[in-house]
Amino acid sequence: MTLKNKSSTLSTKFMASVDSYEQALMILVGVPMDFTCSFRPGARFGPQKIREVSMGLEEYSIHLDRALDEFTFYDAGDLDLPIGDLDGSFQRIENAASEIITDNKFPLFVGGEHSISVPIIKKVYEKYGDDLIVLHFDAHADLRQDYLGYKNSHASAIRRLTDFMPGKNIYQFGIRSGTKEEFDFANKHTNMFTLDVAKPLEENISKIKNRPIYITLDIDVLDPAYANGTGTPEPGGITSLELFKSIRLLKGLNIIGFDLVEVSPHYDLSDRTALVAAKIIREIIIIVGCNMCN
């Protein structure tokens, strides 16, 4: 099924979405999936809640001095996924990513649990090969070989990337939870930076600035004080201020894709998690739009 006419079924689109797939530079797609959730389910409701709360935000970013309506993006709605069928769902996610990439548009996916990132990044890697860099913002390492019988678990998302791309092309930030085996794996195979985000990201910009960069952001990289509406909250995280500072460091880089995952509205007091997620998406759209226009 094509993404080109799906948003007509949406009751609420992300703020400032244009009405035409063809005229848009960026395509936003919701992925309502939380099949492998191991603690608090509900991330499948994240995409629509983020759309709803976006309507309460300004389109203008005071930090970037630009507004959403200066750039064209299209909210293609949520993918229709076969309930409980992980392989079938991955195939539909891959197909959506392939359509966007083939049309030379920017893929922006909103989950949903973190395992949705794997089929998206797989399609991105097919285009860019070993030149691709992945920036991973998260509380958790997500480097388990498998979890609760699932190789494609949300707890294995980054490990699955190393099945098809060089692990040293993956930079992990804000990590504060995982097994000893995961941290041992990271020491050998990825670039992991624990606890902090802004400082290590800034220190590594020079290494990645000329490479195509995909960003996968799990909302639980934030401390639960700022993002309690998530499936596996982890105390000791960064503030929303540090996260937005980190995101602004990406301006001018060759960002070629983005996903935001693990917003679970049922646990979200006052919609604070969905609000910060919507604001992150706004900032990313503006940054990518600026980069595309330069």
VOGU-3710 file (C-alpha; in Angstrom, 3 decimals, decimal comma):
1> mtlknksstl> 0,000/0,000/0,000  1,377/3,403/-0,959  1,895/6,177/1,572  0,764/8,854/-0,848  -2,908/9,022/0,153  -2,943/7,668/3,694  -3,161/10,921/5,659  -6,685/11,556/4,377  -7,875/9,061/7,014  -6,230/10,900/9,929
11> stkfmasvds> -8,409/12,780/12,393  -5,367/14,804/13,497  -2,150/15,370/11,564  1,138/16,577/12,984  1,038/20,375/13,039  1,924/22,150/9,771  1,783/18,978/7,643  1,146/19,710/3,981  -1,619/17,868/2,132  0,495/16,368/-0,650
21> yeqalmilvg> 3,092/13,595/-0,513  4,503/14,740/-3,831  5,311/18,299/-2,727  6,914/17,259/0,575  10,638/16,947/1,258  10,055/14,892/4,407  7,558/12,110/5,160  6,317/11,370/8,696  4,997/7,845/9,285  3,505/6,427/12,475
31> vpmdftcsfr> 4,304/2,832/13,414  1,794/1,692/16,076  3,585/-1,447/17,237  4,549/-2,730/20,693  4,431/-6,508/20,209  7,683/-7,240/22,092  7,104/-4,848/24,981  8,421/-6,514/28,143  7,267/-4,165/30,916  4,665/-1,443/30,206
41> pgarfgpqki> 2,825/-1,785/26,877  1,104/1,037/25,039  3,733/2,506/22,708  1,423/1,642/19,825  -0,675/4,620/20,898  2,311/6,974/20,804  2,135/8,275/17,217  -1,431/9,566/17,429  -0,995/11,125/20,879  2,123/12,952/19,662
51> revsmgleey> 0,119/14,314/16,734  -2,648/15,496/19,054  -0,398/17,373/21,477  1,639/18,912/18,647  -1,319/21,190/18,013  -0,578/22,943/21,310  2,984/23,855/20,337  4,225/26,814/18,328  5,477/26,124/14,818  8,367/28,550/15,445
61> sihldralde> 11,608/27,454/17,180  13,218/30,258/19,162  16,550/28,409/19,192  16,703/27,804/15,440  14,877/31,019/14,459  12,885/29,108/11,852  9,347/27,738/11,660  7,799/24,485/10,466  5,799/26,166/7,715  9,053/27,112/5,951
71> ftfydagdld> 9,621/23,439/5,102  7,380/20,858/3,486  6,667/17,619/5,290  3,755/15,230/4,874  2,131/13,224/7,648  1,323/9,918/5,956  -0,580/8,527/8,937  0,010/5,192/10,646  0,993/1,961/8,959  -1,596/-0,817/9,022
81> lpigdldgsf> 0,208/-3,673/10,757  -0,896/-7,309/11,187  -1,436/-7,670/14,940  1,018/-10,086/16,546  2,868/-10,763/13,286  6,363/-9,381/13,864  7,848/-10,544/10,554  4,871/-9,275/8,570  5,013/-5,939/10,371  8,736/-5,589/9,713
91> qrienaasei> 8,079/-6,190/6,025  5,482/-3,417/5,901  7,828/-1,048/7,726  10,583/-1,914/5,239  8,220/-1,290/2,343  7,292/2,133/3,700  10,933/3,080/4,235  11,792/1,844/0,749  9,046/3,959/-0,836  10,255/7,118/0,906
101> itdnkfplfv> 13,918/6,501/0,111  13,194/5,595/-3,522  11,292/8,871/-3,891  14,340/10,762/-2,535  12,454/12,034/0,488  13,501/12,159/4,140  12,103/9,303/6,291  10,783/10,337/9,722  9,202/7,464/11,631  7,382/7,649/14,964
111> ggehsisvpi> 6,846/4,541/17,093  5,974/2,375/18,582  8,608/0,243/20,269  12,301/0,422/19,431  12,435/-2,703/17,289  10,742/-0,725/14,477  14,060/1,022/13,820  15,712/-2,125/12,490  13,814/-2,558/9,178  14,012/1,199/8,547
121> ikkvyekygd> 17,760/1,389/9,067  18,210/-1,781/7,015  16,685/-0,006/3,995  18,729/3,136/4,668  21,888/1,021/4,863  21,086/-0,548/1,492  21,343/2,928/-0,008  24,380/4,285/1,852  26,361/1,158/2,717  29,298/1,296/5,112
131> dlivlhfdah> 29,405/5,092/4,909  26,264/5,232/7,086  26,549/6,444/10,685  23,831/5,689/13,250  23,413/7,928/16,301  21,507/6,150/19,071  20,055/8,130/21,999  18,679/5,862/24,735  18,714/4,861/28,390  19,269/1,234/27,395
141> adlrqdylgy> 22,043/-0,433/25,426  19,575/-2,536/23,383  22,421/-4,934/22,600  20,961/-8,231/23,808  21,331/-11,105/21,380  17,695/-11,926/22,151  15,162/-11,257/24,897  12,237/-13,389/26,088  12,619/-15,539/22,997  12,650/-12,663/20,490
151> knshasairr> 15,753/-11,915/18,441  13,892/-8,859/17,158  12,969/-7,594/20,619  12,955/-3,911/21,523  15,867/-4,875/23,814  17,872/-6,156/20,820  17,330/-3,348/18,317  20,894/-2,061/18,170  22,371/-5,580/18,293  20,335/-6,420/15,175
161> ltdfmpgkni> 21,914/-3,474/13,359  25,334/-5,063/13,843  24,080/-8,089/11,891  24,270/-6,064/8,677  26,390/-2,950/9,311  29,712/-2,207/11,034  29,204/-1,793/14,771  31,835/0,931/14,902  29,528/3,051/12,727  27,095/3,133/15,660
171> yqfgirsgtk> 27,434/5,832/18,337  25,369/5,293/21,494  24,647/8,179/23,883  23,034/8,489/27,306  23,210/4,753/28,026  22,709/3,899/31,706  21,174/0,429/31,714  22,027/-2,991/30,338  23,585/-6,337/31,152  27,313/-6,851/31,637
181> eefdfankht> 27,334/-8,804/28,380  25,836/-5,824/26,557  28,457/-3,444/27,884  31,225/-5,926/27,032  29,814/-6,161/23,503  29,711/-2,375/23,207  33,330/-2,046/24,333  34,364/-4,289/21,452  31,890/-3,469/18,714  30,201/-0,038/19,053
191> nmftldvakp> 30,995/3,440/20,347  29,122/3,768/23,644  28,987/6,862/25,842  27,264/6,360/29,169  25,065/8,832/31,047  25,845/12,014/29,087  24,740/13,039/25,606  25,698/16,612/24,681  29,387/16,512/25,669  30,343/13,215/23,966
201> leeniskikn> 28,236/14,094/20,920  30,025/17,414/20,542  33,402/15,689/20,932  32,585/13,245/18,115  31,002/15,625/15,587  34,283/16,001/13,691  34,435/12,228/13,086  30,991/12,012/11,498  30,302/15,419/9,976  30,914/14,345/6,374
211> rpiyitldid> 28,982/11,072/6,593  25,273/10,274/6,045  23,726/10,091/9,528  20,619/8,267/10,740  19,278/9,109/14,211  17,249/6,763/16,396  15,948/8,345/19,596  14,290/6,422/22,409  12,391/8,906/24,567  13,613/7,133/27,718
221> vldpayangt> 17,035/8,700/27,212  15,366/11,429/29,264  15,033/11,074/33,014  11,526/9,909/34,018  10,986/13,344/35,574  10,790/14,639/31,988  9,460/11,544/30,213  7,529/9,203/32,476  5,235/8,013/29,685  7,417/5,249/28,327
231> gtpepggits> 7,594/1,477/28,454  10,810/1,054/30,444  11,624/4,238/32,393  15,146/4,407/33,806  16,096/6,889/36,581  19,277/8,940/36,309  18,742/10,319/32,827  19,377/13,630/31,149  17,147/16,693/31,231  15,042/17,851/28,318
241> lelfksirll> 17,264/20,952/28,172  20,358/18,797/27,548  18,543/16,772/24,916  17,478/19,871/22,974  21,018/21,225/23,235  22,252/17,925/21,776  19,728/18,032/18,944  20,846/21,529/17,965  24,412/20,232/17,628  23,142/18,273/14,617
251> kglniigfdl> 22,470/21,385/12,557  24,607/21,346/9,425  25,199/17,586/9,481  24,038/15,268/6,711  21,053/13,750/8,512  19,300/11,330/6,171  16,720/9,698/8,444  15,210/9,807/11,930  12,964/7,841/14,234  11,540/8,533/17,682
261> vevsphydls> 10,232/5,621/19,713  8,782/4,354/22,999  6,260/7,047/23,928  3,524/5,234/25,867  0,637/7,654/26,530  -1,174/5,608/29,195  1,641/6,312/31,676  2,135/9,924/30,621  1,199/12,420/33,328  -0,191/15,617/31,775
271> drtalvaaki> 1,029/14,474/28,323  4,519/15,729/29,205  6,286/12,896/27,351  4,219/13,302/24,198  4,804/17,065/24,324  8,576/16,739/24,512  8,426/14,150/21,701  6,411/16,522/19,508  8,884/19,311/20,185  11,808/17,033/19,292
281> ireiiiivgc> 10,118/16,211/15,988  9,544/19,913/15,315  13,222/20,685/15,920  14,362/17,780/13,731  12,107/18,828/10,840  13,462/22,385/11,007  17,097/21,250/11,261  16,725/18,817/8,358  14,859/21,434/6,339  17,664/23,941/6,915
291> nmcn> 20,255/21,340/5,927  18,358/20,451/2,738  18,097/24,090/1,713  21,811/24,798/2,183
//
